[in-house]
C-alpha cells in the first residue's frame, strides 16, 4: 500500500456528489450551431484574451457532461485546478437537436425532465472548477495540518464541504458564490478521477481585472455603477502561500486594477463584501484569502465572494486558525511578527484576519495600489507590523470612508472592527448599495 492510499479523507464521505454517467463529444455541425446560438458569451470572453484572463479553444470539440455542455472556454488555470464555462442543456435553445444527433440510449431521459427547466431557469451558464483527485492526493501539505498528514485533496474536499454548508443558507442573497452541485467522474475511488464544482458564472470576472465592455454589450451590468476614475497602473505584490514554491517564486508581481474606483463604487462593493463576510462569520467560517481577485462582479454590478480553497471552519477550534495561509500582502500584523520565534506555528483569532484583509482590499479598490509594500517578504511583513500608512492626496475620500479604513486596518485584532460593526458604520449605514 503506497503513502497515497494510507491517507484518509473523511470529508469525502460527508460531501454530496453526483456521479458523471458518461461524457460525449458533440458533432461538429452541432458545435457550430452552438457557437452561433451562444456567440455572445464566447465573443465577450474572447475580448478578455488580451488580459490572459480567458480563452476559447475552437479546436476542442464541446462535450456533454450529464445535463451540461462543456463549451471549452477557459476562465482560469492554476497549479491545482482549472475553471471552464459550461451551460445547461435544458436551457439551450437548440437542446432539442441533441436527440437527432445521438441514439436515445446514450443519455438519461431524466436530464431533460421539467424539474431541470425550473432549476436552471435563472442560471444559464456556469463556471466549473475541476480538480484531478490523483494529482491533489500526491501534494502533501507540510504546514497548518495540526499534526495530521494532509494533502491538497483535503483542501479541495474542505472547500466543497464549506460551500455545500453555505448553500443551505441562500448564499446568493449574502453575496457569496453559490455551489450548485459537485460532479465526480470516478466516485468509486477517493483518489482517482476528477471533481467538478458547478458554480455561479460571473461574466465580468474579478474586481482585480476590472474590464468594462461597451454599454450596449449584452453582458454589461455596470449601468448602475458610478464613473471609474482613471489613474496610472502600478504593480502589487500578490503572492499566495504555497509550500512547494521556492522563496523567490513567492514574490509574484501581477497587474492590479487598471485604475482606482470612485468612492461610490467602492462603497457598493464594500457593502456586498461586508454582508458576505458577516454571513461567513455567523456560520463560524473564516475565508482566509480576502482580496480583490476573489470578489467576482455580477451582471447587476455587485460583487460576490468566491474561492474558498483556504477557508476554514472554526466552530471546533474556539475561533483559532494557524497563520500560514492566504496572500502575503493581505496578512494582518499578528501574522507578520517575525520576531516571534513561533510565529509560523502560533494560532490566532481567525475572524479579525478577514477584516484586516478587507481593509487592504478597500484600499486597493480606491487607489489601485497596496497600502503596505516591500521588495521582499521580510520587508513587506515589517511594513505591515509597523502599520504606518498615509492616504494619497487623490482621490479625496469622505471622512466616513477614511475612518472606516482606519478601523479595519487597526493593528490590534481585539479592537479591529467586525463585519457587523462595518455594516453599522456611518459610511455604509443607510447606504443604497447592493439593493
One Martini backbone bead per residue (centre of mass of N, CA, C, O) as a GRO file, in nm:
protein
  435
    1UNK     BB    1   0.093   0.038   0.026
    2UNK     BB    2   0.075   0.353  -0.033
    3UNK     BB    3   0.071   0.674   0.088
    4UNK     BB    4  -0.195   0.756  -0.051
    5UNK     BB    5  -0.373   0.517   0.066
    6UNK     BB    6  -0.329   0.586   0.382
    7UNK     BB    7  -0.487   0.831   0.340
    8UNK     BB    8  -0.751   1.005   0.470
    9UNK     BB    9  -1.113   1.109   0.369
   10UNK     BB   10  -1.379   1.205   0.546
   11UNK     BB   11  -1.516   1.429   0.364
   12UNK     BB   12  -1.608   1.241   0.131
   13UNK     BB   13  -1.857   1.122   0.311
   14UNK     BB   14  -2.010   1.414   0.334
   15UNK     BB   15  -2.034   1.490   0.062
   16UNK     BB   16  -2.207   1.585  -0.230
   17UNK     BB   17  -2.252   1.372  -0.516
   18UNK     BB   18  -2.239   1.339  -0.881
   19UNK     BB   19  -2.236   1.118  -1.107
   20UNK     BB   20  -2.085   1.047  -1.403
   21UNK     BB   21  -2.208   0.882  -1.657
   22UNK     BB   22  -2.128   1.050  -1.930
   23UNK     BB   23  -1.935   1.130  -2.218
   24UNK     BB   24  -1.977   1.362  -2.504
   25UNK     BB   25  -1.922   1.432  -2.819
   26UNK     BB   26  -1.986   1.668  -3.046
   27UNK     BB   27  -2.089   1.752  -3.328
   28UNK     BB   28  -1.973   1.975  -3.549
   29UNK     BB   29  -2.246   2.097  -3.631
   30UNK     BB   30  -2.338   2.145  -3.341
   31UNK     BB   31  -2.110   2.333  -3.255
   32UNK     BB   32  -2.170   2.555  -3.460
   33UNK     BB   33  -2.455   2.608  -3.355
   34UNK     BB   34  -2.368   2.686  -3.070
   35UNK     BB   35  -2.194   2.927  -3.145
   36UNK     BB   36  -2.427   3.094  -3.263
   37UNK     BB   37  -2.617   3.089  -3.006
   38UNK     BB   38  -2.347   3.149  -2.799
   39UNK     BB   39  -2.176   3.406  -2.899
   40UNK     BB   40  -2.171   3.619  -2.676
   41UNK     BB   41  -1.994   3.476  -2.464
   42UNK     BB   42  -1.752   3.418  -2.646
   43UNK     BB   43  -1.689   3.707  -2.737
   44UNK     BB   44  -1.645   3.825  -2.459
   45UNK     BB   45  -1.409   3.633  -2.370
   46UNK     BB   46  -1.222   3.717  -2.606
   47UNK     BB   47  -1.176   4.015  -2.501
   48UNK     BB   48  -0.994   3.894  -2.248
   49UNK     BB   49  -0.730   3.773  -2.375
   50UNK     BB   50  -0.523   4.013  -2.329
   51UNK     BB   51  -0.521   3.934  -2.005
   52UNK     BB   52  -0.522   3.616  -1.963
   53UNK     BB   53  -0.816   3.523  -1.855
   54UNK     BB   54  -0.918   3.400  -2.138
   55UNK     BB   55  -1.022   3.118  -2.353
   56UNK     BB   56  -1.087   2.981  -2.680
   57UNK     BB   57  -1.114   2.639  -2.807
   58UNK     BB   58  -1.194   2.540  -3.132
   59UNK     BB   59  -1.043   2.249  -3.145
   60UNK     BB   60  -1.237   2.166  -2.925
   61UNK     BB   61  -1.478   1.957  -2.854
   62UNK     BB   62  -1.767   1.950  -2.733
   63UNK     BB   63  -1.929   1.845  -2.419
   64UNK     BB   64  -2.115   1.607  -2.250
   65UNK     BB   65  -2.220   1.653  -1.895
   66UNK     BB   66  -2.480   1.539  -1.845
   67UNK     BB   67  -2.662   1.854  -1.824
   68UNK     BB   68  -2.399   1.952  -1.982
   69UNK     BB   69  -2.188   2.192  -2.160
   70UNK     BB   70  -1.868   2.201  -2.275
   71UNK     BB   71  -1.727   2.498  -2.426
   72UNK     BB   72  -1.412   2.545  -2.409
   73UNK     BB   73  -1.391   2.771  -2.178
   74UNK     BB   74  -1.132   2.954  -2.024
   75UNK     BB   75  -1.075   3.128  -1.718
   76UNK     BB   76  -0.872   2.934  -1.545
   77UNK     BB   77  -0.537   2.863  -1.413
   78UNK     BB   78  -0.370   2.630  -1.197
   79UNK     BB   79  -0.197   2.406  -1.022
   80UNK     BB   80  -0.492   2.253  -0.921
   81UNK     BB   81  -0.677   2.411  -1.139
   82UNK     BB   82  -0.975   2.465  -1.343
   83UNK     BB   83  -1.177   2.702  -1.541
   84UNK     BB   84  -1.501   2.672  -1.687
   85UNK     BB   85  -1.753   2.690  -1.936
   86UNK     BB   86  -2.090   2.610  -1.886
   87UNK     BB   87  -2.403   2.462  -1.995
   88UNK     BB   88  -2.738   2.408  -2.011
   89UNK     BB   89  -2.933   2.201  -2.185
   90UNK     BB   90  -3.227   2.284  -2.091
   91UNK     BB   91  -3.151   2.603  -2.200
   92UNK     BB   92  -3.107   2.542  -2.478
   93UNK     BB   93  -3.233   2.625  -2.785
   94UNK     BB   94  -3.094   2.333  -2.911
   95UNK     BB   95  -3.162   2.070  -2.748
   96UNK     BB   96  -3.347   1.909  -2.950
   97UNK     BB   97  -3.098   1.821  -3.139
   98UNK     BB   98  -2.970   1.590  -2.977
   99UNK     BB   99  -3.161   1.353  -3.053
  100UNK     BB  100  -3.062   1.359  -3.360
  101UNK     BB  101  -2.745   1.282  -3.284
  102UNK     BB  102  -2.842   1.062  -3.071
  103UNK     BB  103  -2.895   0.798  -2.913
  104UNK     BB  104  -3.120   0.735  -2.659
  105UNK     BB  105  -2.911   0.545  -2.485
  106UNK     BB  106  -2.692   0.772  -2.405
  107UNK     BB  107  -2.926   0.917  -2.238
  108UNK     BB  108  -3.098   1.049  -1.991
  109UNK     BB  109  -3.423   1.154  -1.946
  110UNK     BB  110  -3.378   1.323  -1.682
  111UNK     BB  111  -3.228   1.563  -1.812
  112UNK     BB  112  -3.524   1.663  -1.959
  113UNK     BB  113  -3.686   1.746  -1.737
  114UNK     BB  114  -3.880   1.982  -1.571
  115UNK     BB  115  -3.699   2.036  -1.325
  116UNK     BB  116  -3.460   2.164  -1.479
  117UNK     BB  117  -3.603   2.409  -1.591
  118UNK     BB  118  -3.632   2.539  -1.307
  119UNK     BB  119  -3.339   2.520  -1.195
  120UNK     BB  120  -3.210   2.682  -1.477
  121UNK     BB  121  -3.365   2.955  -1.543
  122UNK     BB  122  -3.137   3.164  -1.405
  123UNK     BB  123  -2.883   2.960  -1.490
  124UNK     BB  124  -2.713   2.910  -1.775
  125UNK     BB  125  -2.429   2.963  -1.670
  126UNK     BB  126  -2.105   2.811  -1.575
  127UNK     BB  127  -1.857   2.769  -1.332
  128UNK     BB  128  -1.602   2.514  -1.365
  129UNK     BB  129  -1.429   2.341  -1.119
  130UNK     BB  130  -1.134   2.141  -1.151
  131UNK     BB  131  -1.016   1.822  -1.018
  132UNK     BB  132  -0.739   1.611  -0.958
  133UNK     BB  133  -0.715   1.370  -0.732
  134UNK     BB  134  -0.434   1.241  -0.776
  135UNK     BB  135  -0.271   1.502  -0.771
  136UNK     BB  136  -0.358   1.606  -0.487
  137UNK     BB  137  -0.274   1.340  -0.324
  138UNK     BB  138   0.052   1.418  -0.394
  139UNK     BB  139   0.011   1.696  -0.219
  140UNK     BB  140   0.162   1.793   0.041
  141UNK     BB  141   0.113   1.934   0.367
  142UNK     BB  142   0.350   2.112   0.593
  143UNK     BB  143   0.114   2.290   0.699
  144UNK     BB  144  -0.159   2.345   0.898
  145UNK     BB  145  -0.223   2.022   1.019
  146UNK     BB  146  -0.211   1.947   1.325
  147UNK     BB  147  -0.039   1.659   1.285
  148UNK     BB  148  -0.167   1.598   1.003
  149UNK     BB  149  -0.174   1.435   0.716
  150UNK     BB  150  -0.185   1.637   0.421
  151UNK     BB  151  -0.357   1.742   0.129
  152UNK     BB  152  -0.498   1.902  -0.139
  153UNK     BB  153  -0.756   1.728  -0.119
  154UNK     BB  154  -0.848   1.835   0.151
  155UNK     BB  155  -0.899   2.123   0.049
  156UNK     BB  156  -1.113   2.056  -0.164
  157UNK     BB  157  -1.313   1.914   0.031
  158UNK     BB  158  -1.343   2.156   0.220
  159UNK     BB  159  -1.458   2.349   0.012
  160UNK     BB  160  -1.711   2.183  -0.046
  161UNK     BB  161  -1.826   2.165   0.241
  162UNK     BB  162  -1.857   2.471   0.282
  163UNK     BB  163  -2.035   2.536   0.034
  164UNK     BB  164  -2.265   2.339   0.113
  165UNK     BB  165  -2.328   2.478   0.379
  166UNK     BB  166  -2.393   2.760   0.260
  167UNK     BB  167  -2.628   2.667   0.060
  168UNK     BB  168  -2.849   2.653   0.296
  169UNK     BB  169  -2.839   3.005   0.308
  170UNK     BB  170  -2.856   3.163   0.055
  171UNK     BB  171  -2.583   3.302  -0.085
  172UNK     BB  172  -2.685   3.517  -0.286
  173UNK     BB  173  -2.796   3.717  -0.056
  174UNK     BB  174  -2.474   3.716   0.059
  175UNK     BB  175  -2.254   3.738  -0.162
  176UNK     BB  176  -2.211   3.427  -0.248
  177UNK     BB  177  -2.102   3.178  -0.397
  178UNK     BB  178  -2.262   2.917  -0.578
  179UNK     BB  179  -2.315   2.573  -0.521
  180UNK     BB  180  -2.486   2.336  -0.707
  181UNK     BB  181  -2.264   2.104  -0.776
  182UNK     BB  182  -2.100   1.773  -0.770
  183UNK     BB  183  -1.881   1.610  -0.982
  184UNK     BB  184  -1.796   1.254  -1.049
  185UNK     BB  185  -1.599   1.040  -1.248
  186UNK     BB  186  -1.495   0.850  -0.974
  187UNK     BB  187  -1.664   0.747  -0.695
  188UNK     BB  188  -1.511   0.474  -0.612
  189UNK     BB  189  -1.279   0.692  -0.569
  190UNK     BB  190  -1.079   0.920  -0.374
  191UNK     BB  191  -0.797   0.918  -0.587
  192UNK     BB  192  -0.980   0.917  -0.851
  193UNK     BB  193  -1.032   1.135  -1.084
  194UNK     BB  194  -1.290   1.393  -1.099
  195UNK     BB  195  -1.377   1.722  -0.992
  196UNK     BB  196  -1.688   1.920  -1.021
  197UNK     BB  197  -1.760   2.263  -0.976
  198UNK     BB  198  -2.078   2.412  -0.981
  199UNK     BB  199  -2.094   2.753  -1.054
  200UNK     BB  200  -2.131   3.058  -1.065
  201UNK     BB  201  -2.149   3.300  -1.329
  202UNK     BB  202  -1.915   3.579  -1.384
  203UNK     BB  203  -1.859   3.758  -1.673
  204UNK     BB  204  -1.676   4.008  -1.539
  205UNK     BB  205  -1.525   3.899  -1.317
  206UNK     BB  206  -1.287   4.034  -1.140
  207UNK     BB  207  -1.193   4.322  -0.962
  208UNK     BB  208  -0.893   4.304  -1.053
  209UNK     BB  209  -1.002   4.279  -1.376
  210UNK     BB  210  -1.132   4.544  -1.473
  211UNK     BB  211  -1.385   4.523  -1.733
  212UNK     BB  212  -1.551   4.737  -1.968
  213UNK     BB  213  -1.789   4.714  -2.171
  214UNK     BB  214  -1.996   4.808  -2.373
  215UNK     BB  215  -2.311   4.931  -2.310
  216UNK     BB  216  -2.443   4.731  -2.544
  217UNK     BB  217  -2.362   4.493  -2.400
  218UNK     BB  218  -2.516   4.206  -2.282
  219UNK     BB  219  -2.296   4.197  -2.017
  220UNK     BB  220  -2.366   4.476  -1.911
  221UNK     BB  221  -2.375   4.579  -1.546
  222UNK     BB  222  -2.280   4.913  -1.514
  223UNK     BB  223  -2.516   5.122  -1.499
  224UNK     BB  224  -2.505   5.137  -1.163
  225UNK     BB  225  -2.217   5.256  -1.197
  226UNK     BB  226  -1.989   5.458  -1.148
  227UNK     BB  227  -1.739   5.636  -1.238
  228UNK     BB  228  -1.421   5.581  -1.341
  229UNK     BB  229  -1.103   5.658  -1.211
  230UNK     BB  230  -0.826   5.736  -1.366
  231UNK     BB  231  -0.504   5.571  -1.341
  232UNK     BB  232  -0.213   5.463  -1.289
  233UNK     BB  233  -0.051   5.178  -1.323
  234UNK     BB  234   0.049   4.917  -1.111
  235UNK     BB  235   0.221   4.710  -0.879
  236UNK     BB  236   0.166   4.404  -0.696
  237UNK     BB  237   0.198   4.208  -0.409
  238UNK     BB  238   0.063   3.876  -0.501
  239UNK     BB  239   0.109   3.607  -0.280
  240UNK     BB  240   0.065   3.281  -0.236
  241UNK     BB  241   0.079   3.026  -0.035
  242UNK     BB  242   0.344   2.772  -0.104
  243UNK     BB  243   0.526   2.492  -0.017
  244UNK     BB  244   0.657   2.437  -0.320
  245UNK     BB  245   0.785   2.698  -0.322
  246UNK     BB  246   1.002   2.925  -0.354
  247UNK     BB  247   1.093   3.220  -0.230
  248UNK     BB  248   1.105   3.365  -0.507
  249UNK     BB  249   0.822   3.258  -0.625
  250UNK     BB  250   0.645   3.430  -0.415
  251UNK     BB  251   0.729   3.682  -0.594
  252UNK     BB  252   0.444   3.812  -0.738
  253UNK     BB  253   0.377   4.018  -1.016
  254UNK     BB  254   0.073   4.191  -1.071
  255UNK     BB  255  -0.189   4.328  -1.212
  256UNK     BB  256  -0.409   4.545  -1.128
  257UNK     BB  257  -0.607   4.763  -1.134
  258UNK     BB  258  -0.631   4.995  -1.377
  259UNK     BB  259  -0.804   5.149  -1.158
  260UNK     BB  260  -0.953   5.336  -0.959
  261UNK     BB  261  -1.233   5.381  -0.767
  262UNK     BB  262  -1.497   5.510  -0.671
  263UNK     BB  263  -1.651   5.551  -0.375
  264UNK     BB  264  -1.931   5.443  -0.459
  265UNK     BB  265  -1.833   5.173  -0.567
  266UNK     BB  266  -1.685   5.078  -0.309
  267UNK     BB  267  -1.933   5.085  -0.128
  268UNK     BB  268  -2.084   4.870  -0.281
  269UNK     BB  269  -1.872   4.646  -0.250
  270UNK     BB  270  -1.849   4.657   0.063
  271UNK     BB  271  -2.133   4.575   0.129
  272UNK     BB  272  -2.116   4.295   0.006
  273UNK     BB  273  -1.867   4.199   0.167
  274UNK     BB  274  -1.987   4.236   0.454
  275UNK     BB  275  -2.221   4.040   0.420
  276UNK     BB  276  -2.052   3.791   0.355
  277UNK     BB  277  -1.869   3.788   0.610
  278UNK     BB  278  -2.095   3.787   0.820
  279UNK     BB  279  -2.205   3.511   0.735
  280UNK     BB  280  -1.956   3.344   0.783
  281UNK     BB  281  -1.913   3.422   1.086
  282UNK     BB  282  -2.187   3.312   1.176
  283UNK     BB  283  -2.078   3.010   1.070
  284UNK     BB  284  -1.776   2.976   1.145
  285UNK     BB  285  -1.622   3.119   0.891
  286UNK     BB  286  -1.307   3.147   0.727
  287UNK     BB  287  -1.157   3.254   0.441
  288UNK     BB  288  -0.829   3.371   0.422
  289UNK     BB  289  -0.865   3.531   0.106
  290UNK     BB  290  -0.898   3.837   0.102
  291UNK     BB  291  -0.951   3.990  -0.224
  292UNK     BB  292  -1.009   4.123  -0.529
  293UNK     BB  293  -0.983   3.844  -0.688
  294UNK     BB  294  -1.238   3.719  -0.493
  295UNK     BB  295  -1.422   3.931  -0.646
  296UNK     BB  296  -1.714   3.904  -0.826
  297UNK     BB  297  -1.885   4.031  -1.101
  298UNK     BB  298  -2.195   4.108  -1.164
  299UNK     BB  299  -2.453   4.200  -1.381
  300UNK     BB  300  -2.547   4.426  -1.143
  301UNK     BB  301  -2.262   4.534  -0.998
  302UNK     BB  302  -2.182   4.337  -0.800
  303UNK     BB  303  -2.037   4.130  -0.543
  304UNK     BB  304  -1.876   3.810  -0.499
  305UNK     BB  305  -1.763   3.555  -0.302
  306UNK     BB  306  -1.470   3.357  -0.359
  307UNK     BB  307  -1.262   3.118  -0.304
  308UNK     BB  308  -1.245   2.838  -0.062
  309UNK     BB  309  -0.955   2.694  -0.028
  310UNK     BB  310  -0.876   2.851   0.265
  311UNK     BB  311  -1.100   2.779   0.427
  312UNK     BB  312  -1.248   2.774   0.772
  313UNK     BB  313  -1.361   2.586   1.038
  314UNK     BB  314  -1.408   2.733   1.383
  315UNK     BB  315  -1.610   2.571   1.576
  316UNK     BB  316  -1.359   2.363   1.698
  317UNK     BB  317  -1.124   2.619   1.767
  318UNK     BB  318  -1.218   2.888   1.905
  319UNK     BB  319  -1.144   3.072   1.639
  320UNK     BB  320  -0.885   2.933   1.543
  321UNK     BB  321  -0.576   2.980   1.355
  322UNK     BB  322  -0.341   2.944   1.133
  323UNK     BB  323  -0.119   3.154   0.962
  324UNK     BB  324  -0.037   2.986   0.687
  325UNK     BB  325  -0.250   3.170   0.486
  326UNK     BB  326  -0.281   3.310   0.178
  327UNK     BB  327  -0.191   3.655   0.124
  328UNK     BB  328   0.063   3.845   0.213
  329UNK     BB  329  -0.051   4.145   0.156
  330UNK     BB  330  -0.313   4.048   0.362
  331UNK     BB  331  -0.172   4.038   0.614
  332UNK     BB  332  -0.166   4.072   0.938
  333UNK     BB  333   0.032   4.157   1.199
  334UNK     BB  334  -0.010   3.879   1.360
  335UNK     BB  335   0.135   3.728   1.092
  336UNK     BB  336   0.430   3.924   1.090
  337UNK     BB  337   0.595   3.838   1.352
  338UNK     BB  338   0.928   3.754   1.321
  339UNK     BB  339   1.024   3.777   1.630
  340UNK     BB  340   0.856   3.533   1.655
  341UNK     BB  341   0.961   3.208   1.671
  342UNK     BB  342   0.634   3.093   1.650
  343UNK     BB  343   0.466   3.228   1.414
  344UNK     BB  344   0.415   2.974   1.222
  345UNK     BB  345   0.244   2.814   1.483
  346UNK     BB  346   0.048   3.004   1.567
  347UNK     BB  347  -0.256   3.092   1.710
  348UNK     BB  348  -0.541   3.273   1.586
  349UNK     BB  349  -0.775   3.486   1.520
  350UNK     BB  350  -0.974   3.474   1.233
  351UNK     BB  351  -1.177   3.711   1.178
  352UNK     BB  352  -0.976   3.961   1.182
  353UNK     BB  353  -0.825   3.881   0.918
  354UNK     BB  354  -1.057   3.947   0.722
  355UNK     BB  355  -1.082   4.252   0.796
  356UNK     BB  356  -0.806   4.341   0.713
  357UNK     BB  357  -0.823   4.244   0.418
  358UNK     BB  358  -1.057   4.435   0.351
  359UNK     BB  359  -0.903   4.697   0.395
  360UNK     BB  360  -0.698   4.642   0.167
  361UNK     BB  361  -0.909   4.610  -0.056
  362UNK     BB  362  -1.027   4.895  -0.043
  363UNK     BB  363  -0.765   5.035  -0.114
  364UNK     BB  364  -0.735   4.904  -0.392
  365UNK     BB  365  -0.999   5.012  -0.511
  366UNK     BB  366  -0.925   5.319  -0.475
  367UNK     BB  367  -0.591   5.314  -0.575
  368UNK     BB  368  -0.439   5.050  -0.706
  369UNK     BB  369  -0.290   4.991  -0.430
  370UNK     BB  370  -0.088   4.927  -0.167
  371UNK     BB  371  -0.030   5.012   0.167
  372UNK     BB  372   0.183   4.768   0.166
  373UNK     BB  373   0.537   4.751   0.090
  374UNK     BB  374   0.791   4.528  -0.070
  375UNK     BB  375   1.084   4.359  -0.197
  376UNK     BB  376   1.003   4.161   0.035
  377UNK     BB  377   0.873   3.974   0.274
  378UNK     BB  378   1.015   4.109   0.514
  379UNK     BB  379   0.945   4.401   0.436
  380UNK     BB  380   0.643   4.365   0.428
  381UNK     BB  381   0.606   4.272   0.722
  382UNK     BB  382   0.730   4.523   0.850
  383UNK     BB  383   0.516   4.723   0.742
  384UNK     BB  384   0.270   4.589   0.871
  385UNK     BB  385   0.362   4.609   1.169
  386UNK     BB  386   0.383   4.921   1.171
  387UNK     BB  387   0.127   5.058   1.042
  388UNK     BB  388   0.219   5.285   0.817
  389UNK     BB  389  -0.006   5.516   0.668
  390UNK     BB  390  -0.101   5.710   0.368
  391UNK     BB  391  -0.315   5.906   0.223
  392UNK     BB  392  -0.376   5.995  -0.066
  393UNK     BB  393  -0.464   6.286  -0.231
  394UNK     BB  394  -0.572   6.083  -0.460
  395UNK     BB  395  -0.857   6.062  -0.377
  396UNK     BB  396  -1.091   6.223  -0.201
  397UNK     BB  397  -1.215   6.135   0.102
  398UNK     BB  398  -1.428   6.065   0.317
  399UNK     BB  399  -1.443   6.052   0.654
  400UNK     BB  400  -1.598   5.780   0.665
  401UNK     BB  401  -1.403   5.616   0.490
  402UNK     BB  402  -1.133   5.661   0.642
  403UNK     BB  403  -1.240   5.553   0.913
  404UNK     BB  404  -1.298   5.268   0.820
  405UNK     BB  405  -1.008   5.193   0.745
  406UNK     BB  406  -0.885   5.240   1.025
  407UNK     BB  407  -1.056   5.014   1.166
  408UNK     BB  408  -0.947   4.778   0.979
  409UNK     BB  409  -0.631   4.886   1.023
  410UNK     BB  410  -0.606   4.755   1.300
  411UNK     BB  411  -0.346   4.610   1.482
  412UNK     BB  412  -0.577   4.529   1.681
  413UNK     BB  413  -0.786   4.255   1.689
  414UNK     BB  414  -0.973   4.343   1.936
  415UNK     BB  415  -1.054   4.642   1.788
  416UNK     BB  416  -1.132   4.547   1.537
  417UNK     BB  417  -1.354   4.536   1.314
  418UNK     BB  418  -1.640   4.402   1.238
  419UNK     BB  419  -1.882   4.325   1.018
  420UNK     BB  420  -2.112   4.454   1.183
  421UNK     BB  421  -1.975   4.728   1.230
  422UNK     BB  422  -1.951   4.799   0.934
  423UNK     BB  423  -2.262   4.794   0.872
  424UNK     BB  424  -2.297   5.033   1.110
  425UNK     BB  425  -2.166   5.245   0.969
  426UNK     BB  426  -2.168   5.558   0.836
  427UNK     BB  427  -2.089   5.471   0.547
  428UNK     BB  428  -2.314   5.223   0.521
  429UNK     BB  429  -2.539   5.337   0.670
  430UNK     BB  430  -2.805   5.361   0.445
  431UNK     BB  431  -2.713   5.235   0.205
  432UNK     BB  432  -2.791   5.152  -0.149
  433UNK     BB  433  -2.631   4.926  -0.169
  434UNK     BB  434  -2.729   4.624  -0.290
  435UNK     BB  435  -3.044   4.698  -0.420
   0.00000   0.00000   0.00000
